[in-house]
Amino acid sequence: MIHIVRGIMNFTRYRRPSAFLLLAMAVVLGAAAVAGLESGGEGALVLLLDLHEYVLLLGWLALAALTGAVLSGFAKSSLRVSLVTGLLVIGASTLLIGGFVSAMSGGSDEEEKTESAPGRSDRRLVVVRRSGFLDPVWCVYVYQGNPPLERRWSVGCFDGDSEDNALTETVWTAPDRIRMTTEGGAIHEVSITPGGRPDRVVTVG
């Protein structure tokens, strides 16, 4: 009996610190998920772009941590049940809908090529082929800087709605110039500013 009482006292003693720890974890994970969702603009940090790939996982982990914080932080069982039920209904529903929309709208990305600029280790081009439910799309990016401050800009986007629009070659013609050639023979050249930003973004298709 004494051991049971001591166990209850220890559980009560550590309930509040555990709740604060779980709440802090939920805030950090939620902030990371939001940062991932908001990433994707021109010149975005690659570190944040990588978070975008794990937004749903971060969301589920944040929901689990927040649920644990509620269970640990409130002594009244009826209040715990009400809050946890609300969290699970709203949070899980939102994440499931987000996962469905992501699966329907997105496709698999395959990195086809990465090449450093001539004479530069802090600048590279990356060609990504995106295969979804519709036509394949090729996107060309320039990455400027070194981790963790590396940034990404769009250089060109080629929609394979027509065979002639398919991207067949992407090369550096100079440390600050990229040439892109399509299946139909169209050539597009883009200059890169010293900070890494292209002077224009090519859109084909």
N, C-alpha and C positions, 0 to 999 in steps of 0.2 A: 504493500500500500504506500509506504514511504517513497519507494522508487517511482511509483506512478505519479505521485504528487510532485516530486522533484522534476519528473519529465514534463509535466504540464507547466510548471513554473519556468523551466528552461525554454520551452516552446514559446510561452508568452513573452519571455524576456527578449528573444531574438526575432519575434514577429515583426516589430516595427523596423529594425535595421534591414531585415530582409526585404520588406516592402519598399523601403527607400532605394535599396540597391536595384531591385527589379524595375522600379519606376524610372530610375536613371538609365538603365539599359534600354527600356522602352523608348525613352526620349532620344537617346543616341541613335538607335536603330531607325526610329521614325524620321529623324532628321536626315539620316543617310538615304533613306528611301525617297524623301522629298527632293534632296539634292540630285539624286539620280533621275527623278522625273523631270526636274527643271533643266537638266543638262541637254546638250544637243545643239545649242546655238553656235554660231560661227566664232571660232577662237576659244571654244570651251576647253577646259582642262581635260586631258585624256583620262586622268584619274577619276573624274566625275562621270565621264562617258562610260567607263568600265562599271561604275555603280549602277548605271541604267540597266545593265544586263541582269542585275540581281534585285530589282525593285520588288518583285513579288515575294521573293524569299525574305528580304528584309522586312517587308510588311507583315508576313506571317510570324516572323520572330518577334517583331515589336508587339504584335497582338498577343502572343504567348506570354511575353514578359509583363505586359500590362495586366493580363488576366491573373498572372501569379501575384502581382503587386496588390491587386484588389483582394484576392483570397487571403493574402498574408496581412494586409493592412487594416481590415475591418473585422472586428470581433463579432458583430451581430450577424448571424447566419442569414437572416431574411434579406438584409441589405446586400450581403455578398452575392447571394443568389440573383437578386434583381440586377445588380450592376454587371455581373459576369454574363448573365443572359443577354442583356442589352449590348454589351461589348461583342459577344460572339455573333449575335444576329446581324448587327450593323457591320462590324469589321469583317467577318467571314464572307458576308454577302458582297461587300464592296470588293474584296480581294478576288472572289470567284468571278465576279463580273469583269474585273480588270484582266484576269487571266484569260477569260473567253475572248474579250475584245482583242487582246494582244495576239492570241492564237489565230484569230480570223483576219486581222489586218497585217500582221507581220509575216515574214518568211525567214528562211534560214540564210544567214550571211556567211559567205565563204571568201576568205582573203585569198585573192588570186596572185597578188604580187606586192612586194615591198622592196623599195630600192632607195638607198641613200643618195643625196645629191652629190655630184662630183666634187670631191675635195672638202665635203662637209659631213661631219658626224652628227650634227644637231638638226638636220633637215632631211626628210625622206618623203617619198610618195607611197601611197597605199591604194591599191585597187581592190574593191570589194564587189563581189557579185551576189546580188540578192535574188533568191528564187522564192516566189510566192505562188499564189493561186493564179495570178495573171502572168504577164510577160516578165522575163528576167530583166533586171536593171543592174547596170554597172555604175558604181560611184567611185570617183577618184578624189582622194584627199591628200593634203600636204600636212605633215606633222612637223612642228617647229619646237625646238628646245629639247631638254632632257628631263626625264622623270625626277621629281614629281610635278614639275612645272611645264611639262610638255603640253602643247596646245594643238588643236586640229581645225583646219579650214577646208571647206568644200572647194574643189577645183572644177569638177564636171560631173554630170549625171546623164547616162545614156539609156533610154528605154528601148528594150528589144521588141517593141510592137511591130517593127519592120526589120527584116534581116540586115538591111543596109545600115541600120542604126547601131548594130552590135559593135561594141568596142573591141578592137583587135590588137591595138598596140598603144602602150603608154610609156614614154621614155623621157629622161632628162636630156635636153639639148644644151643646157648650160646649168650652172649652179642655181640660177634664178629663173629657169624657163622650162616648161613642161609641154611636150607635144603629144596629142592624142589623135589616133587615127581610127576611123570606123570601117566596117566591112565594105561600105559603099565607096570608100576612098576619100571621104571628107577628112580634112586635117584641121585640127583646132590647137592653137598655141596660146598658152597662158603664162604671163610673167608673174613672178613672186616677189613681193616687196621685201625689204630687209627684215621686217618683223615677222614674215611668214604668210601674210595675207595675199591671196591672189588678186590681180588687178581686175579680174572678172570671173564669173562662174558660167561655164558652158552647160546649156541644157539642150539635149537632143531627144526628140520623140515626144 
